[in-house]
Amino acid sequence: MIAGFGFSTLQQRDLGDLDEILGRIADLGASHAELSLCGADVICGGRILGDRLARLERICARHKLGYTVHGPLAANLMDGAHLAIFQAAVAAMLEICGAIDATVLVHHTGRIAARSAAAIEEAHARERDALQALGDQGARHGVRIAVETLFVFDRGRYTATAARLAEELRAIDHPQVCGTLDFSHVYLYATFLGLDFAEQVKAFAPVAGHLHVHDSFGRPKLAKTASASEDLAFGLGDLHLPLGWGDIPWDALLPQLAFQDGTVFMLELPWHFQDEARHCAREAERLIGLIGGAR
């Protein structure tokens, strides 16, 4: 069920430090790395920059790691006004994934102004159609597009809950389209909406072909703070904490879950917590052993 664990990269835009970062990830015993190409200059106006891609290919080939990729954070397939440019960039990213043998492209689910139920359903239909087309393109490159659970902290904005996104992925019913379960994102949105966190995770798990793992307290950031350190002190928002720093009940939750075969347990640990990376690697190995244990 689980193909291994890895860490996401936070490299420079020109990829200048990526080789070193991948070396550190391999030294931690990880099987995979998630390339944060959302923060790299490899696509320009929907067109792949060939020299940058060649550099990326050379760097990746130097390391015995499996790869996944995080695509553009702002690509929003519910946004009709910018749909064509978002689709072009995501399609280019799928081609890049194929070139470096990445198995998964992580893509954020859509967000819109919550004007009416009809507008929300129209946006979902637009996103389904776009993901069907991108799934076909992913098939040509041997890449799955894995749609990630998100959150909003504004009643005037809408994004799908984990349970609703699972329904959408089932409706798309494409072998190259699956879900990315970000546990902390689900926790935050469940708290904001007054939903049961564990039930939302259980609803999404069967469509999940990729995992984003980091800790939090599930407290929506609705208070103004002065710094990221204050967010940490108050436990507010999407903190991307090392495992065990927050209160996600991993040991109780993971045995109840089963995911799609080939799923990667991907740790999203920001640079300011890198001192905790070795602890997180060992904890990931332990937690992977718990997954699906209640079956």
C-alpha positions as CSV (number, residue, x, y, z in Angstrom):
1,M,0.0,0.0,0.0
2,I,2.7,2.5,1.0
3,A,5.6,2.9,-1.5
4,G,7.9,4.7,1.0
5,F,8.4,8.0,2.7
6,G,10.1,11.2,1.7
7,F,10.6,14.9,2.3
8,S,9.6,17.9,0.2
9,T,12.2,20.2,-1.2
10,L,12.3,24.0,-0.7
11,Q,14.9,24.8,-3.3
12,Q,16.0,28.1,-4.9
13,R,14.2,29.2,-8.0
14,D,17.2,28.5,-10.2
15,L,17.6,25.0,-8.6
16,G,21.1,26.0,-7.4
17,D,20.8,24.2,-4.1
18,L,18.6,21.2,-5.2
19,D,21.5,18.7,-5.5
20,E,22.5,19.4,-1.9
21,I,18.9,19.1,-0.6
22,L,18.3,15.8,-2.4
23,G,21.6,14.5,-0.9
24,R,20.4,15.4,2.6
25,I,17.0,13.7,2.0
26,A,18.7,10.5,0.8
27,D,21.0,10.6,3.8
28,L,17.9,10.5,6.1
29,G,17.0,7.1,4.7
30,A,14.1,8.5,2.6
31,S,12.9,6.6,-0.5
32,H,11.4,9.7,-2.1
33,A,11.6,13.4,-2.5
34,E,8.8,15.8,-3.5
35,L,10.2,18.5,-5.8
36,S,8.5,21.8,-5.0
37,L,8.5,23.0,-8.6
38,C,5.8,25.5,-7.6
39,G,8.9,27.5,-6.4
40,A,11.2,26.8,-9.3
41,D,11.6,28.6,-12.7
42,V,11.0,25.7,-15.1
43,I,7.9,27.0,-16.9
44,C,7.4,30.4,-18.5
45,G,3.9,31.3,-19.8
46,G,2.9,27.7,-20.0
47,R,6.1,26.7,-21.9
48,I,8.8,24.5,-20.5
49,L,12.2,26.1,-20.2
50,G,14.3,23.4,-21.9
51,D,17.7,24.3,-20.3
52,R,16.1,24.4,-16.8
53,L,14.5,21.0,-17.4
54,A,17.8,19.5,-18.6
55,R,19.4,20.8,-15.4
56,L,16.6,19.3,-13.3
57,E,17.0,15.9,-15.1
58,R,20.7,15.9,-14.4
59,I,20.3,16.7,-10.7
60,C,17.5,14.1,-10.2
61,A,19.5,11.4,-11.9
62,R,22.4,11.8,-9.4
63,H,20.3,10.5,-6.5
64,K,18.7,7.1,-5.9
65,L,15.3,8.6,-5.0
66,G,11.8,8.2,-6.3
67,Y,10.2,11.6,-7.2
68,T,6.9,13.3,-6.8
69,V,6.3,16.9,-7.8
70,H,4.2,19.7,-6.2
71,G,2.7,21.8,-9.0
72,P,1.7,25.5,-9.0
73,L,-0.1,26.4,-5.7
74,A,-2.4,29.0,-7.4
75,A,-3.5,26.8,-10.3
76,N,-7.3,26.8,-9.8
77,L,-9.4,24.8,-12.1
78,M,-12.6,26.3,-10.7
79,D,-11.5,29.7,-12.0
80,G,-13.2,30.1,-15.4
81,A,-11.5,33.4,-16.2
82,H,-8.0,31.9,-16.0
83,L,-8.7,28.3,-16.7
84,A,-6.7,28.0,-19.9
85,I,-3.5,29.4,-18.5
86,F,-3.8,27.3,-15.4
87,Q,-4.4,24.1,-17.5
88,A,-1.4,24.9,-19.7
89,A,0.9,25.3,-16.8
90,V,-0.3,22.1,-15.1
91,A,0.0,20.2,-18.5
92,A,3.6,21.4,-18.8
93,M,4.3,20.2,-15.3
94,L,2.9,16.8,-16.1
95,E,5.4,16.7,-19.0
96,I,8.2,17.6,-16.7
97,C,7.1,14.9,-14.3
98,G,7.4,12.4,-17.1
99,A,10.9,13.6,-18.0
100,I,12.2,13.0,-14.5
101,D,10.2,9.8,-13.8
102,A,8.1,11.4,-11.1
103,T,5.0,9.3,-10.4
104,V,2.7,12.0,-8.9
105,L,1.9,15.6,-9.6
106,V,0.2,17.2,-6.5
107,H,-2.4,19.7,-7.5
108,H,-4.5,22.0,-5.3
109,T,-8.3,21.7,-5.5
110,G,-10.2,24.7,-6.5
111,R,-11.3,27.8,-4.5
112,I,-14.0,30.3,-5.4
113,A,-16.2,33.0,-3.9
114,A,-19.2,31.2,-2.3
115,R,-21.9,33.2,-4.2
116,S,-24.5,30.5,-4.5
117,A,-25.0,26.7,-4.5
118,A,-25.5,26.8,-8.2
119,A,-22.2,28.7,-8.7
120,I,-20.4,26.1,-6.6
121,E,-21.8,23.2,-8.6
122,E,-20.9,25.0,-11.8
123,A,-17.3,25.4,-10.5
124,H,-17.1,21.7,-9.5
125,A,-18.3,20.7,-13.0
126,R,-15.6,22.9,-14.6
127,E,-12.9,21.4,-12.4
128,R,-14.1,17.8,-13.1
129,D,-13.9,18.4,-16.9
130,A,-10.4,20.0,-16.6
131,L,-9.1,17.1,-14.4
132,Q,-10.5,14.6,-16.9
133,A,-8.4,16.2,-19.6
134,L,-5.3,16.5,-17.4
135,G,-5.7,12.9,-16.4
136,D,-5.6,11.9,-20.1
137,Q,-2.4,14.0,-20.4
138,G,-1.0,12.4,-17.3
139,A,-1.5,9.0,-18.8
140,R,0.7,9.9,-21.8
141,H,3.5,10.7,-19.3
142,G,2.9,7.9,-16.8
143,V,2.0,10.4,-14.1
144,R,-1.0,10.6,-11.7
145,I,-2.4,14.0,-10.8
146,A,-3.2,13.9,-7.1
147,V,-5.7,16.6,-6.0
148,E,-4.9,18.0,-2.6
149,T,-7.4,18.7,0.2
150,L,-7.3,22.5,1.1
151,F,-9.1,24.9,3.5
152,V,-10.4,28.4,3.6
153,F,-11.0,30.5,6.7
154,D,-13.6,32.8,5.2
155,R,-17.3,32.1,5.0
156,G,-17.4,34.1,1.8
157,R,-15.0,31.6,0.1
158,Y,-15.5,28.0,-0.8
159,T,-13.4,24.9,-1.3
160,A,-14.5,21.3,-1.0
161,T,-14.4,19.5,2.2
162,A,-12.4,16.2,2.2
163,A,-15.6,14.2,2.0
164,R,-16.9,16.3,-1.0
165,L,-13.6,16.2,-2.8
166,A,-13.7,12.4,-2.5
167,E,-17.1,12.4,-4.2
168,E,-15.7,14.6,-7.0
169,L,-12.7,12.2,-7.5
170,R,-15.1,9.2,-7.7
171,A,-17.2,11.1,-10.2
172,I,-14.2,11.8,-12.4
173,D,-13.3,8.1,-12.2
174,H,-10.0,8.4,-14.1
175,P,-7.1,6.0,-13.4
176,Q,-4.6,8.9,-13.5
177,V,-6.6,11.1,-11.1
178,C,-6.5,10.5,-7.3
179,G,-6.3,12.5,-4.1
180,T,-3.6,14.0,-1.9
181,L,-4.6,13.7,1.7
182,D,-3.1,16.6,3.7
183,F,-4.0,15.7,7.2
184,S,-3.4,19.1,8.7
185,H,-5.4,20.8,6.0
186,V,-8.4,18.5,6.7
187,Y,-8.0,19.1,10.4
188,L,-8.0,22.9,10.0
189,Y,-11.0,23.0,7.7
190,A,-13.0,20.5,9.8
191,T,-12.5,22.7,12.8
192,F,-13.5,25.8,10.9
193,L,-16.7,24.2,9.6
194,G,-17.5,22.3,12.8
195,L,-17.0,18.9,11.2
196,D,-15.5,15.7,12.6
197,F,-11.9,15.5,11.6
198,A,-11.5,11.7,11.8
199,E,-14.7,11.2,9.7
200,Q,-13.5,13.6,7.0
201,V,-10.1,11.8,6.8
202,K,-11.8,8.4,6.7
203,A,-14.1,9.6,3.9
204,F,-11.1,10.7,1.8
205,A,-8.6,7.9,2.5
206,P,-10.0,5.4,-0.2
207,V,-9.3,7.9,-3.0
208,A,-5.9,9.0,-1.6
209,G,-2.9,8.0,-3.7
210,H,-0.5,10.4,-2.0
211,L,-0.1,11.8,1.6
212,H,1.1,15.1,2.9
213,V,2.1,14.6,6.5
214,H,2.9,17.4,9.1
215,D,1.5,18.2,12.4
216,S,-0.8,21.0,13.7
217,F,-3.4,21.8,16.3
218,G,-6.2,22.2,13.8
219,R,-6.8,25.8,14.9
220,P,-7.8,28.1,12.1
221,K,-5.8,31.3,12.0
222,L,-8.5,33.9,12.7
223,A,-6.5,36.1,15.1
224,K,-3.9,38.6,14.0
225,T,-0.3,37.7,15.0
226,A,2.9,39.6,14.6
227,S,5.2,36.8,13.4
228,A,5.4,33.1,12.4
229,S,6.9,32.4,15.9
230,E,3.7,33.8,17.4
231,D,1.6,31.5,15.2
232,L,3.7,28.7,16.6
233,A,3.3,29.9,20.2
234,F,-0.5,30.1,19.8
235,G,-0.7,26.9,17.7
236,L,-2.6,28.8,14.9
237,G,-2.9,27.9,11.3
238,D,-1.1,25.6,8.9
239,L,2.1,25.3,10.8
240,H,3.8,22.3,9.1
241,L,5.1,21.1,12.5
242,P,7.4,18.2,13.0
243,L,5.5,15.0,13.9
244,G,4.5,15.0,17.6
245,W,4.6,18.7,18.0
246,G,0.9,19.1,17.3
247,D,-2.1,17.0,18.5
248,I,-3.1,15.0,15.4
249,P,-3.8,11.6,16.9
250,W,-1.7,9.6,14.4
251,D,-1.5,6.4,16.5
252,A,-5.3,6.2,16.8
253,L,-6.1,7.4,13.3
254,L,-3.7,5.6,10.9
255,P,-4.7,2.0,11.8
256,Q,-8.2,2.9,10.6
257,L,-7.1,4.0,7.2
258,A,-6.2,2.2,3.9
259,F,-4.9,4.1,0.9
260,Q,-4.3,3.3,-2.8
261,D,-1.3,1.1,-3.7
262,G,1.9,3.1,-4.3
263,T,1.0,5.9,-1.9
264,V,4.0,7.9,-0.7
265,F,4.1,9.2,2.9
266,M,5.5,12.6,2.2
267,L,6.7,14.9,5.0
268,E,6.4,18.6,4.3
269,L,8.9,20.0,6.8
270,P,9.9,23.7,6.3
271,W,13.5,24.8,6.5
272,H,13.2,26.3,10.0
273,F,12.4,22.8,11.4
274,Q,15.2,20.9,9.5
275,D,16.8,20.0,12.9
276,E,13.9,17.7,13.4
277,A,14.2,15.9,10.1
278,R,15.9,12.8,11.4
279,H,13.3,12.4,14.2
280,C,10.5,12.8,11.6
281,A,12.1,10.2,9.3
282,R,12.2,7.6,12.1
283,E,8.7,8.6,13.2
284,A,7.5,8.2,9.6
285,E,8.9,4.7,9.5
286,R,7.0,3.8,12.7
287,L,3.7,5.4,11.6
288,I,3.8,3.7,8.2
289,G,3.7,0.4,10.1
290,L,0.4,1.4,11.7
291,I,-1.5,2.2,8.5
292,G,-4.4,-0.1,7.9
293,G,-3.6,-2.2,11.0
294,A,-7.3,-2.2,12.1
295,R,-8.4,-4.2,9.0
